[in-house]
Amino acid sequence: MKFFVDTADVAAIRDLAETGMLDGVTTNPSLVAKTGRDFFEVLKEICEIVPGPVSAEVTALEHGEMMREAERLIAVAENITIKVPLTVDGLKTCKALSDRGVKVNVTLCFSPAQALLAAKAGATFISPFIGRHDDISQDGMQLIEDIKVIYDNYAFDTEILVASVRHPMHVVQAALIGADVCTVPPDILRKLYNHPLTDKGLEAFLADWKKTGQTIA
């Protein structure tokens, strides 16, 4: 499974990239707005840190305007992935861009039927929002399972990019299902490292080593 981080915080992205675990980044206008910086400046800096796909979302709602915005975003860097909403105009834009070889992330997916349409439109990634499903007492992970079955049935190339991840178990469950990518906030990605038995074991090892009075360095 590939790990994308869902943020526009350049410092956090740089720190996580140093672990070697980061395969890409997803952003949206809200995340970039939180930085208080120029939109294109932030995107360019992120693309320089992470060689993998960096999703940049259009803000327009109409196909023609989406295409115009996409052209500006594509010009930022070679690893920009255009992020479009799962609407009729979004899918038109997805089809037009994917036919040109541009990577497209179709976002705000909430049903298997929507995911099927995105794959047929040539989406590179489909972003089902599992946390928002859970918020309304629906099973977000069932959505991932259903999409996985449909995509396997027809050998679609579209990758399942699990979004709206709320806790580490979402990541584990998605991996068990066989999702291609999880995009997670920085704090959730860091939590994947944590386990109380790891901390306890390390504490015991260090205590035993201290008793020897030796040093390695």
C-alpha positions as CSV (number, residue, x, y, z in Angstrom):
1,M,0.0,0.0,0.0
2,K,1.1,3.5,-0.8
3,F,0.9,6.3,1.8
4,F,0.0,9.8,0.8
5,V,-0.2,12.6,3.4
6,D,-3.3,14.8,3.3
7,T,-2.0,18.3,4.2
8,A,-0.4,21.4,2.7
9,D,1.9,21.9,5.7
10,V,5.3,22.0,4.0
11,A,7.2,21.4,7.3
12,A,5.2,18.3,8.1
13,I,5.6,17.0,4.5
14,R,9.3,17.4,4.6
15,D,9.6,15.7,8.0
16,L,7.5,12.7,6.8
17,A,9.3,12.5,3.5
18,E,12.6,11.9,5.4
19,T,11.1,8.6,6.7
20,G,11.0,7.1,3.2
21,M,7.4,6.1,3.8
22,L,5.7,9.0,1.8
23,D,4.6,8.2,-1.7
24,G,2.6,11.3,-2.5
25,V,0.5,14.2,-1.2
26,T,-3.1,15.2,-1.4
27,T,-4.2,18.8,-1.0
28,N,-7.3,20.8,-1.4
29,P,-8.1,24.6,-1.4
30,S,-9.0,24.4,2.3
31,L,-5.7,22.8,3.3
32,V,-3.7,25.3,1.3
33,A,-5.7,28.3,2.7
34,K,-4.7,27.2,6.2
35,T,-1.1,27.9,5.4
36,G,-1.8,31.6,4.7
37,R,0.6,31.5,1.8
38,D,0.3,31.8,-2.0
39,F,-1.5,28.8,-3.5
40,F,0.9,28.2,-6.3
41,E,4.0,28.8,-4.2
42,V,2.9,26.1,-1.7
43,L,2.2,23.6,-4.5
44,K,5.5,24.2,-6.1
45,E,7.4,23.7,-2.8
46,I,5.5,20.5,-2.0
47,C,6.2,19.1,-5.5
48,E,9.9,19.7,-5.0
49,I,9.9,17.8,-1.7
50,V,7.9,14.8,-2.9
51,P,8.6,13.2,-6.2
52,G,5.4,11.2,-6.2
53,P,1.9,12.4,-7.2
54,V,0.7,15.7,-5.6
55,S,-3.0,16.2,-5.9
56,A,-4.1,19.8,-6.6
57,E,-7.8,20.4,-6.7
58,V,-9.7,22.7,-9.1
59,T,-12.2,25.1,-7.6
60,A,-14.4,25.6,-10.6
61,L,-17.7,23.7,-11.1
62,E,-18.1,23.9,-14.9
63,H,-16.1,21.8,-17.3
64,G,-14.6,24.6,-19.3
65,E,-13.4,26.5,-16.2
66,M,-12.1,23.2,-14.7
67,M,-10.0,22.7,-17.8
68,R,-8.6,26.3,-17.6
69,E,-7.7,25.8,-14.0
70,A,-6.2,22.4,-14.7
71,E,-3.8,24.0,-17.3
72,R,-2.5,26.4,-14.7
73,L,-2.0,23.6,-12.1
74,I,-0.3,21.3,-14.6
75,A,2.2,24.0,-15.3
76,V,3.4,24.0,-11.6
77,A,5.3,20.7,-11.8
78,E,5.5,17.4,-13.6
79,N,4.2,15.5,-10.6
80,I,0.9,17.4,-10.3
81,T,-2.2,15.3,-10.3
82,I,-5.4,17.2,-11.1
83,K,-8.1,16.6,-8.5
84,V,-11.7,17.0,-9.6
85,P,-15.1,16.4,-7.9
86,L,-17.3,13.5,-8.8
87,T,-19.8,15.4,-10.8
88,V,-20.8,15.3,-14.5
89,D,-18.5,18.2,-15.2
90,G,-15.8,16.7,-13.1
91,L,-16.0,13.4,-15.0
92,K,-15.9,15.3,-18.4
93,T,-12.7,17.0,-17.2
94,C,-11.3,13.7,-16.0
95,K,-11.9,12.1,-19.4
96,A,-10.4,15.1,-21.3
97,L,-7.3,15.2,-19.1
98,S,-6.7,11.4,-18.9
99,D,-6.9,11.1,-22.7
100,R,-3.9,13.5,-22.7
101,G,-2.0,11.4,-20.2
102,V,-2.6,13.8,-17.3
103,K,-3.1,12.0,-13.9
104,V,-6.5,12.7,-12.4
105,N,-7.8,12.1,-8.8
106,V,-11.6,12.0,-8.7
107,T,-12.6,13.0,-5.2
108,L,-15.7,13.1,-3.0
109,C,-16.8,9.5,-3.9
110,F,-19.5,8.0,-1.8
111,S,-20.9,5.1,-3.7
112,P,-19.7,2.1,-5.8
113,A,-21.7,3.5,-8.8
114,Q,-19.7,6.7,-8.7
115,A,-16.5,4.8,-8.5
116,L,-17.4,2.8,-11.6
117,L,-18.1,6.0,-13.5
118,A,-14.8,7.5,-12.5
119,A,-12.9,4.4,-13.7
120,K,-14.7,4.5,-17.0
121,A,-13.7,8.2,-17.3
122,G,-10.1,7.2,-17.0
123,A,-9.4,8.3,-13.4
124,T,-5.9,7.6,-12.1
125,F,-7.2,7.6,-8.6
126,I,-10.7,7.4,-7.0
127,S,-11.0,8.9,-3.5
128,P,-13.8,7.3,-1.5
129,F,-14.4,9.2,1.8
130,I,-14.7,6.5,4.5
131,G,-14.8,8.7,7.6
132,R,-17.7,10.8,6.3
133,H,-19.6,7.5,5.7
134,D,-18.9,6.5,9.3
135,D,-20.1,9.9,10.5
136,I,-23.6,9.1,9.2
137,S,-23.6,5.6,10.6
138,Q,-22.8,3.9,7.3
139,D,-19.9,1.4,6.8
140,G,-17.1,3.3,5.1
141,M,-14.9,0.1,4.7
142,Q,-17.8,-1.7,3.0
143,L,-17.6,1.0,0.3
144,I,-13.9,0.2,-0.2
145,E,-14.7,-3.6,-0.4
146,D,-17.4,-3.0,-3.0
147,I,-15.2,-0.7,-5.2
148,K,-12.4,-3.3,-5.0
149,V,-14.7,-6.1,-6.3
150,I,-16.0,-3.9,-9.1
151,Y,-12.5,-2.8,-10.2
152,D,-11.1,-6.4,-10.0
153,N,-14.1,-7.6,-12.0
154,Y,-13.2,-5.4,-15.0
155,A,-9.4,-5.0,-14.4
156,F,-9.7,-1.2,-14.2
157,D,-6.4,0.6,-13.8
158,T,-7.9,3.2,-11.5
159,E,-6.3,3.0,-8.0
160,I,-8.4,3.1,-4.9
161,L,-7.2,6.1,-2.8
162,V,-8.8,5.8,0.6
163,A,-9.6,9.3,2.0
164,S,-11.2,10.8,5.1
165,V,-9.1,8.5,7.3
166,R,-9.8,9.1,11.0
167,H,-7.7,6.5,12.8
168,P,-4.9,3.9,12.2
169,M,-7.4,1.0,12.0
170,H,-8.9,2.6,8.9
171,V,-5.4,2.2,7.3
172,V,-5.1,-1.4,8.4
173,Q,-8.6,-2.3,7.3
174,A,-8.0,-0.7,3.9
175,A,-4.8,-2.6,3.5
176,L,-6.5,-5.9,4.3
177,I,-9.1,-5.2,1.6
178,G,-6.3,-4.4,-0.8
179,A,-6.8,-0.7,-1.4
180,D,-3.9,0.8,-3.4
181,V,-3.4,4.0,-1.4
182,C,-4.3,5.7,1.9
183,T,-4.1,9.4,2.2
184,V,-3.9,10.4,5.9
185,P,-3.3,13.5,8.0
186,P,0.2,13.7,9.4
187,D,-0.8,12.8,13.0
188,I,-2.5,9.6,11.8
189,L,0.6,8.5,9.8
190,R,2.8,9.1,12.8
191,K,0.4,7.0,15.0
192,L,1.1,4.0,12.8
193,Y,4.5,3.7,14.4
194,N,3.2,3.6,17.9
195,H,2.6,0.6,20.1
196,P,2.8,0.3,23.9
197,L,4.7,-3.0,23.8
198,T,7.3,-1.4,21.5
199,D,7.8,1.4,24.0
200,K,8.0,-1.1,26.9
201,G,10.5,-3.3,25.1
202,L,12.7,-0.4,24.2
203,E,12.7,0.8,27.8
204,A,13.7,-2.6,29.1
205,F,16.5,-3.0,26.5
206,L,17.9,0.5,27.4
207,A,17.7,-0.2,31.2
208,D,19.6,-3.5,30.7
209,W,22.3,-1.8,28.6
210,K,22.7,1.0,31.1
211,K,23.6,-1.5,33.8
212,T,26.6,-2.7,31.7
213,G,28.2,0.7,31.9
214,Q,29.3,0.4,28.3
215,T,28.9,2.7,25.3
216,I,28.7,1.9,21.5
217,A,29.9,5.3,20.2
